[in-house]
Amino acid sequence: MPHGPDEVGVGPWEGPWPTGEQYDAQLLAEGDRRNVVDRYRYWTVEAIVADLDTRRHDFHVAIENWQHDFNIGTVVRTANAFLAAEVHIVGRKRWNRRGAMVTDRYQHVRHHADAAALAAYLHSLDEPVRLLGIDNLPGSAHLETMQMPRRVCFLFGQEGPGLSAGAREACDGTFSIAQFGSTRSINASAAAAIAMHGWIREYADLSDEAAWRG
């Protein structure tokens, strides 16, 4: 490695082992080389998910999967970083997990046959969630000036064609991200990151110790 430590993570635990059901005996014995923040070193996956579940945010992320889009893994990884409530895969159930960098283990991921099924699920929750699609469509609200709902699911279409006709029909509304160059659209995973960070700026508690700063 030209920069940074040669190995990611930490080696075997030195000294008496800590007690608690959250600890993984194998990780304590062999070391923890996972890409997790320090507070979760040596914890089991189940314990990490349970702790994350106590403070997940109120936004969801969904992406259509009709062409095995390689962006999905990156979207899942970003959703994990911003602590989304859930990630929804619409269309094909199988998706390329490489870009997720194993973060899908810590993120609730649901599958829906189509956007209508996704919308029905979101609207049926005890506290209903609005489904907003992102697409450069006439009448789309500007992300930069819109009043973003607290309980919202951002739906992204395939790279290239954007939202399918069925997705547009199922959405409660659409929004777009301001662009000023020559390209028609930006990468779907980049758009997802911008939307999620917009929610974080609006609603996340940045004074909380859980706001990890690196």
WOKAJO-V438658 format. One record per residue. PHI is phi as a letter, one per 30 degrees, with the letter a starting at -180 (none if undefined). PSI is psi in whole degrees, -180 to 180 (* if undefined). Layout:
((PHI/PSI) (PHI/PSI))
//
This chain:
((none/122) (d/-24) (b/147) (i/-178) (d/155) (d/-31) (b/146) (d/144) (i/-155) (b/158) (d/-168) (e/148) (d/133) (c/131) (j/-171) (e/138) (d/145) (d/157) (c/152) (k/143) (d/-16) (d/-16) (d/144) (c/118) (e/-38) (d/-40) (d/-39) (d/-38) (d/-37) (c/-13) (j/160) (b/104) (c/16) (d/159) (d/73) (b/157) (d/161) (e/-33) (d/-21) (c/11) (d/132) (i/4) (d/154) (d/158) (e/-42) (d/-40) (d/-38) (d/-47) (d/-43) (d/-39) (d/-42) (d/-36) (d/-21) (d/-11) (b/24) (d/154) (d/173) (c/5) (c/150) (c/162) (b/136) (b/147) (b/137) (d/142) (b/79) (c/-19) (b/26) (h/58) (d/128) (d/-13) (d/-20) (e/-45) (e/-42) (d/-38) (d/-42) (d/-43) (d/-43) (d/-39) (d/-38) (d/-42) (d/-38) (c/2) (i/57) (d/153) (d/-51) (a/158) (c/137) (c/130) (c/121) (c/126) (j/-126) (d/137) (d/-37) (d/138) (b/158) (d/114) (d/-3) (e/-45) (d/-17) (d/-18) (h/42) (i/1) (d/-16) (d/-18) (d/-25) (c/2) (b/135) (d/120) (b/123) (c/152) (c/141) (b/140) (d/-36) (a/176) (d/-31) (d/-40) (d/-38) (d/-48) (d/-41) (d/-41) (d/-48) (d/-41) (d/-18) (c/-7) (d/156) (e/-40) (c/99) (e/149) (c/132) (d/143) (c/113) (c/126) (c/155) (c/122) (a/148) (d/71) (c/151) (e/132) (j/-5) (d/140) (d/156) (d/125) (e/-36) (d/-22) (b/-9) (d/156) (d/102) (d/129) (d/148) (d/-43) (c/100) (b/151) (b/122) (d/124) (c/128) (c/142) (d/-175) (d/151) (e/124) (j/-79) (d/-20) (i/-156) (d/139) (d/165) (e/-40) (d/-37) (d/-42) (d/-39) (d/-34) (d/-21) (d/148) (d/-12) (l/170) (b/156) (b/163) (b/160) (c/131) (d/131) (b/149) (b/-1) (c/-159) (c/-19) (d/147) (d/-33) (a/165) (c/164) (e/140) (d/-40) (d/-34) (d/-42) (d/-40) (d/-42) (d/-41) (d/-45) (d/-45) (d/-42) (d/-31) (d/-41) (d/-43) (e/-45) (d/-31) (d/-40) (b/-22) (d/147) (d/97) (d/-7) (d/-13) (d/141) (d/-21) (d/-11) (d/97) (d/130) (c/13) (j/*))
//
